[in-house]
Amino acid sequence: MKWKTLIAATAVLMGSALPALANDAYIGLGLGLSPGNPKYSQSSDPAVQAAFELAPEEWRFSFEQATFDSTFKPRAHLQSQVFGAEKLFIHKFDNRFSMNGGIGIGYYQVNITGSDSGSGSAFGLMATGAGRYDISQQLFAEVQFQYRNAAIQINSQNVVDAGWTGFAVNFGFIF
């Protein structure tokens, strides 16, 4: 229990300090996400995400949430949240268009409700590939392909993949 408290306190402190240090920030939605669990699909709940990027150091700190519903009856609802850090690799093609990739680690939390129930957390892999277009000197749009993977034990008999693959569309601000 002490580890969870320490991780939560660290996340809160980082979350309060990052906006002051960030060079870029964005919010967006995940679209067409495929969960790591078979017989699940993306729910109608919005898959929100937000991130701060430190441009000279090329790091991204993000929060993402996605929900998935089972295709079997009675229905189970799986909600995954990821607090992560990724090292970015950026290639600028010109003043407006760039490609970036990222690889890092995330702290995954999962909650299952409905026909099954439970929750858990674990660390897992994050990888992202993106194309970014600068709309103006202060605004940008981005399309990402995301790979998220973390196996989380819910109880002694149930392990779920809290991750997903799929696309996200983001709109951001350059400080």
PLY file of the C-alpha trace (Angstrom):
ply
format ascii 1.0
element vertex 175
property float x
property float y
property float z
element edge 174
property int vertex1
property int vertex2
end_header
0.00 0.00 0.00
2.93 2.35 0.66
4.10 2.01 -2.96
0.72 3.06 -4.32
0.67 6.12 -2.05
4.21 7.05 -3.08
3.40 6.66 -6.78
0.21 8.71 -6.43
2.06 11.49 -4.58
4.82 11.52 -7.22
2.23 11.74 -10.01
0.49 14.67 -8.31
3.78 16.53 -7.80
4.89 15.90 -11.39
1.46 16.92 -12.67
1.65 20.23 -10.84
5.23 20.99 -11.97
5.04 19.89 -15.62
2.83 22.69 -16.97
5.43 25.22 -15.86
8.25 23.32 -17.61
6.39 22.17 -20.73
7.02 23.40 -24.23
3.99 21.67 -25.79
0.71 20.41 -24.38
-2.21 18.59 -26.01
-5.58 17.02 -25.38
-7.23 14.45 -27.61
-9.34 11.36 -28.13
-8.51 7.77 -28.93
-10.40 6.45 -31.96
-10.84 2.84 -33.02
-8.84 1.40 -30.14
-8.47 -2.37 -29.97
-8.03 -3.72 -26.44
-5.48 -6.34 -25.54
-8.29 -8.59 -24.30
-10.09 -10.83 -26.79
-13.88 -10.45 -27.02
-13.77 -6.77 -25.98
-14.24 -3.63 -28.07
-14.02 0.11 -27.49
-17.03 1.44 -25.59
-18.97 4.61 -26.39
-17.21 6.40 -23.51
-14.67 8.95 -24.82
-11.07 7.77 -24.68
-9.49 10.97 -23.40
-5.83 11.85 -23.20
-3.67 14.79 -22.22
0.07 15.32 -22.29
2.87 17.75 -21.63
6.08 17.63 -23.64
9.49 18.99 -22.76
10.88 19.87 -26.19
14.62 20.37 -25.61
14.79 17.19 -23.54
12.32 15.38 -25.82
10.16 13.76 -23.12
6.38 13.35 -22.97
4.38 12.92 -19.75
0.82 11.82 -20.33
-2.46 10.61 -18.91
-4.77 8.42 -21.00
-8.02 6.66 -20.28
-9.86 4.15 -22.44
-12.89 1.97 -21.78
-13.88 -1.32 -23.36
-17.02 -3.44 -23.21
-17.17 -7.20 -23.56
-18.93 -8.69 -26.55
-20.36 -11.50 -24.39
-23.42 -11.36 -22.14
-23.74 -10.39 -19.36
-21.58 -7.41 -20.27
-18.37 -6.48 -18.46
-16.97 -2.94 -18.62
-13.19 -2.48 -18.44
-11.67 0.96 -17.80
-7.91 1.46 -18.22
-5.94 4.51 -17.12
-2.28 5.11 -17.92
0.09 7.65 -16.38
3.22 7.51 -18.50
6.54 8.93 -19.55
7.99 8.46 -23.04
11.34 9.40 -24.55
10.59 11.13 -27.87
12.45 10.82 -31.16
11.53 13.77 -33.41
12.22 14.41 -37.09
11.18 17.79 -38.51
10.48 17.78 -42.25
9.90 21.52 -42.50
8.58 24.35 -40.33
5.09 22.83 -40.12
5.30 19.04 -40.35
7.15 16.62 -38.10
7.12 12.93 -37.25
7.76 11.69 -33.76
8.02 8.39 -32.04
8.13 7.61 -28.38
8.89 4.69 -26.16
8.48 4.56 -22.42
6.86 3.13 -19.35
3.41 3.66 -17.94
1.68 3.02 -14.66
-1.57 1.24 -15.59
-4.69 1.07 -13.48
-7.67 -1.05 -14.48
-11.17 -1.34 -13.09
-13.71 -3.96 -14.21
-17.43 -3.57 -13.49
-20.58 -5.32 -14.65
-20.67 -9.11 -14.91
-17.11 -9.28 -13.55
-15.50 -7.01 -11.02
-12.10 -6.11 -9.67
-9.25 -3.70 -10.02
-5.50 -3.72 -10.17
-2.41 -1.87 -11.28
0.99 -2.56 -12.82
3.75 -0.99 -14.88
3.79 -1.63 -18.62
5.14 -0.60 -22.02
4.10 2.46 -24.02
5.06 3.14 -27.64
3.77 5.86 -29.96
4.27 6.94 -33.57
2.82 10.29 -34.68
2.59 12.87 -37.43
2.23 16.48 -36.28
1.15 19.49 -38.30
1.67 23.01 -36.93
-1.49 24.96 -37.76
0.10 28.20 -36.56
3.05 29.19 -34.39
1.07 28.23 -31.29
-1.39 25.50 -32.39
-0.89 22.00 -33.77
-2.85 18.90 -34.72
-1.51 15.39 -34.40
-2.46 11.84 -35.35
-0.90 9.10 -33.25
-0.70 5.34 -33.47
-0.48 3.98 -29.93
0.66 0.67 -28.53
-0.01 0.14 -24.82
0.60 -3.13 -22.99
0.36 -4.18 -19.34
-0.82 -7.46 -17.88
-2.61 -6.88 -14.58
-3.70 -9.56 -12.16
-7.20 -8.77 -10.86
-7.50 -11.73 -8.55
-5.81 -15.10 -8.23
-7.63 -16.44 -11.30
-8.06 -13.42 -13.59
-5.40 -11.51 -15.55
-6.38 -8.73 -17.97
-4.42 -6.74 -20.53
-5.01 -3.11 -19.60
-3.47 -1.91 -22.86
-4.60 -1.24 -26.39
-3.53 -0.42 -29.94
-5.13 2.20 -32.11
-5.23 5.80 -33.24
-5.66 9.07 -31.40
-6.30 12.60 -32.69
-4.85 15.42 -30.61
-4.99 19.21 -30.67
-2.31 21.13 -28.87
-0.67 24.35 -27.88
2.98 25.37 -28.25
4.22 27.54 -25.39
0 1
1 2
2 3
3 4
4 5
5 6
6 7
7 8
8 9
9 10
10 11
11 12
12 13
13 14
14 15
15 16
16 17
17 18
18 19
19 20
20 21
21 22
22 23
23 24
24 25
25 26
26 27
27 28
28 29
29 30
30 31
31 32
32 33
33 34
34 35
35 36
36 37
37 38
38 39
39 40
40 41
41 42
42 43
43 44
44 45
45 46
46 47
47 48
48 49
49 50
50 51
51 52
52 53
53 54
54 55
55 56
56 57
57 58
58 59
59 60
60 61
61 62
62 63
63 64
64 65
65 66
66 67
67 68
68 69
69 70
70 71
71 72
72 73
73 74
74 75
75 76
76 77
77 78
78 79
79 80
80 81
81 82
82 83
83 84
84 85
85 86
86 87
87 88
88 89
89 90
90 91
91 92
92 93
93 94
94 95
95 96
96 97
97 98
98 99
99 100
100 101
101 102
102 103
103 104
104 105
105 106
106 107
107 108
108 109
109 110
110 111
111 112
112 113
113 114
114 115
115 116
116 117
117 118
118 119
119 120
120 121
121 122
122 123
123 124
124 125
125 126
126 127
127 128
128 129
129 130
130 131
131 132
132 133
133 134
134 135
135 136
136 137
137 138
138 139
139 140
140 141
141 142
142 143
143 144
144 145
145 146
146 147
147 148
148 149
149 150
150 151
151 152
152 153
153 154
154 155
155 156
156 157
157 158
158 159
159 160
160 161
161 162
162 163
163 164
164 165
165 166
166 167
167 168
168 169
169 170
170 171
171 172
172 173
173 174
